[in-house]
């Protein structure tokens, strides 16, 4: 096994976490076969920011590993299937 610097290991772990989160979002949303574009927002942040978001949106004043929010309103004429937002604390 090659010895990657700690930063490269962290990036690899984040990429893996993002891929898992996206796969789960697609599995749960089950967009139609006709969907040409599927959109999800992914934010990588730190414990302090995710704690603020967790407190603001869920009333829980502590950090968490992942937050997810379903899509809001999609503007008229916007062709993508918008799944929502995923926030990951790194």
Secondary structure, 3 states (H helix, E strand, C coil): CCCCCHHHHHHHHHHHHHHHHHHHHHHHHCCCCCCCCEEEEEEEECHHHHHHHHHHHHCCCCCCCEEEEECCCCCCCCCCEEEEEEEEEC
